[in-house]
Amino acid sequence: LPGAPRALPCAVPSPSASGAALLPAASRRAAVAVMAVSAPVGGGLKVYDADALSEAEYKAVLARPRVDFSSILGTVAPICDAVRERGDAAVKEFTAKFDKVDLDAVCVRIQDLPDPSLPKDVTDAFDVAYTNIRAFHEAQLGGDLRVETMPGVVCRRVSRPIGAVGIYVPGGTAVLPSSTLMMAVPAKIAGCATIVMATPPRPDGSITPEVGVRACGTHVGRMWGSCRAHVMRM
């Protein structure tokens, strides 16, 4: 804010790293803290006036959420074990349970799927993003590096592509087709021979069109029509 001694960033800072939570009241009098917390009814961000908060409330707003990973692992571990032991049958079972979809096939080839139909302005936007991402990652390509650091001692940097790459693209409540571009394009440029994508199916069992069209454009070979822990295990 103009004239403010120090404005707070929109991203929640770490109090221990930045000390932002310890700013004196005078230093944050004109600042407004905008935090991406649980959205109120109707969506959007929740806005806090830093000047109206007590010191305790101010620290609470800046605090990072704590996740109880032990409880998460206790839920995920049996799923992973089941998939390890029963393979595709377990994947179909958990997809029906979590995604409410009965899959005919867990894994499909991209070329066997129908061509997605999207508005031209959407595909044009994807094409622009694809071109930009490709240009950035192609610029990072280079030949092997060979340096003789001293007589008889040669150091080399050699780049080799990973043979097979697995990527996960959200497609349920938060569809992120950009994830396909950001992961599959670098893998293709690097020369990875096999690219497999996992994405959740829609209620009718189909793949979100925005995700499917980018999978085709980035040469993803196969697609797992499921998501969550049971596909991550595979």
Residue pairs with C-beta under 8 A, 6 or more apart in sequence:
1 7
1 30
1 31
1 32
3 30
4 29
4 30
4 31
5 26
5 27
5 28
5 29
5 30
6 23
6 27
6 28
6 31
7 31
8 20
8 28
8 31
8 32
8 33
8 34
8 50
9 20
10 34
10 35
10 36
11 36
12 35
12 36
12 62
12 64
13 20
13 21
13 62
14 64
15 21
15 22
15 59
15 62
15 63
20 62
21 58
21 59
21 62
21 63
25 51
25 55
28 50
28 51
28 58
29 50
29 51
30 51
31 50
31 51
32 47
32 48
32 49
32 50
33 47
33 48
33 49
33 50
33 53
33 58
33 61
33 62
34 45
34 47
34 48
35 45
35 46
35 48
35 61
35 62
36 45
37 45
37 46
37 61
38 46
39 45
39 46
40 46
48 61
50 58
53 61
76 229
79 90
79 94
79 228
79 229
79 230
79 233
80 229
80 230
80 232
80 233
82 90
82 93
82 94
82 230
83 90
83 91
83 94
83 230
83 233
83 234
84 233
87 234
88 106
90 230
91 103
91 106
91 224
91 226
91 230
91 231
91 234
92 102
92 103
92 106
94 226
94 228
94 229
94 230
95 101
95 102
95 103
95 106
95 201
95 225
95 226
95 227
95 230
96 102
96 103
98 227
98 228
98 230
99 172
99 200
99 201
99 226
99 227
99 228
100 203
101 201
101 202
101 203
101 204
101 205
102 205
103 201
103 205
103 225
103 226
104 205
105 225
106 224
106 225
106 226
107 196
107 222
107 223
107 224
107 225
108 222
108 223
108 225
109 221
109 222
109 223
110 212
110 215
110 216
110 220
110 221
110 222
110 223
111 216
113 207
113 212
113 216
113 223
115 216
116 209
116 210
116 212
116 213
116 216
117 209
118 209
118 210
118 213
122 210
123 213
126 177
126 181
126 210
126 213
126 214
126 217
129 178
129 181
130 181
130 185
130 214
130 217
130 218
133 181
133 182
133 185
133 186
134 185
134 189
137 185
137 186
137 189
138 189
141 189
142 159
144 156
144 157
144 158
144 159
145 156
145 157
146 154
146 155
146 156
147 154
147 155
147 156
148 154
148 155
149 155
159 190
161 187
161 190
161 191
161 192
161 193
162 187
162 190
162 192
163 192
163 193
163 194
164 192
164 193
164 194
164 195
164 196
165 183
165 187
165 192
165 194
165 195
165 196
166 196
166 197
166 198
167 179
167 180
167 183
167 184
167 187
167 195
167 196
167 197
167 198
167 220
168 179
168 197
168 198
168 199
168 227
168 231
168 232
169 176
169 177
169 179
169 180
169 183
169 197
169 198
169 199
169 211
169 215
170 176
170 179
170 199
170 200
170 227
171 199
171 200
171 201
171 202
171 207
171 208
171 211
171 227
172 200
172 227
175 208
175 210
175 211
177 208
177 210
177 211
177 213
177 214
180 197
180 211
180 214
180 215
180 218
180 220
181 214
181 218
184 195
184 197
184 214
184 215
184 218
184 219
184 220
185 218
187 195
188 195
188 218
188 219
194 221
194 222
195 218
195 219
195 220
195 221
196 220
196 221
196 222
196 223
196 224
197 215
197 220
197 222
197 223
197 224
198 223
198 224
198 226
198 227
198 231
198 232
199 207
199 208
199 211
199 223
199 224
199 225
199 227
200 225
200 226
200 227
200 228
201 207
201 225
201 226
202 208
205 225
207 215
207 223
207 225
212 223
215 223
224 231
224 234
